[in-house]
Amino acid sequence: MYWIFFQGASTPAISKAVVVLQGDSPVSGTVTFEQTAPGKPVKVTGNIKGLDPNASRGFHVHVSGDLSGGCLSAGSHFNPYGKTHGAPKDTARHVGDLGNIQSDASGVADFVLTDNLISLNGLTSIVGRSVVVHAGTDDLGRGNNDESLKTGNAGGRAACGVIGLV
């Protein structure tokens, strides 16, 4: 009888994920997330249409990938460290706080951003969670009220989708 032992088997690092956004509003689109290695920044590339023209809209990763009840099922912003809401460059912020996306005169937001806090691997992995595009502008936690420190007063949920592997 032969025994085979495996040493140090590990899961390969995830390098790319995608979310397809839709909802009860005309807002829809696709966002990709790319990370060259665990611990490195994540590049976020998106094309979202159906937004109000020339508008800033809150853009967040939410904790749940369960959208069985629509975008409200996504839960709150992804916040494994228990921080208050903030801007993407703030040292104290939810992991899921990605700020605002800006639409053009046609209501389309084409964007590329880089974030150092989200990840496709480990504790701050966003894979299997959801992305929500909000109906309002995120005040980045500077609204001087309790709701600002939780949600950025970004309003309702215009579109959402689950972040999946490519």
Stockholm file with secondary structure:
# STOCKHOLM 1.0

chainA/1-166         MYWIFFQGASTPAISKAVVVLQGDSPVSGTVTFEQTAPGKPVKVTGNIKGLDPNASRGFHVHVSGDLSGGCLSAGSHFNPYGKTHGAPKDTARHVGDLGNIQSDASGVADFVLTDNLISLNGLTSIVGRSVVVHAGTDDLGRGNNDESLKTGNAGGRAACGVIGLV
#=GR chainA/1-166 SS CCCCCCCSCCCCCCCEEEEEEBCSSSCEEEEEEEESSTTSCEEEEEEEESCCTTCEEEEEEESCCCCTTSGGGGCSBCCTTCCCCCCTTCSSSCTTEEEEEECCTTSCEEEEEEESSCBSSSTTBCTTSEEEEESSCCCTTCSSSHHHHHHTTCCSEEEEEECEEC
#=GC SS_cons         CCCCCCCSCCCCCCCEEEEEEBCSSSCEEEEEEEESSTTSCEEEEEEEESCCTTCEEEEEEESCCCCTTSGGGGCSBCCTTCCCCCCTTCSSSCTTEEEEEECCTTSCEEEEEEESSCBSSSTTBCTTSEEEEESSCCCTTCSSSHHHHHHTTCCSEEEEEECEEC
//
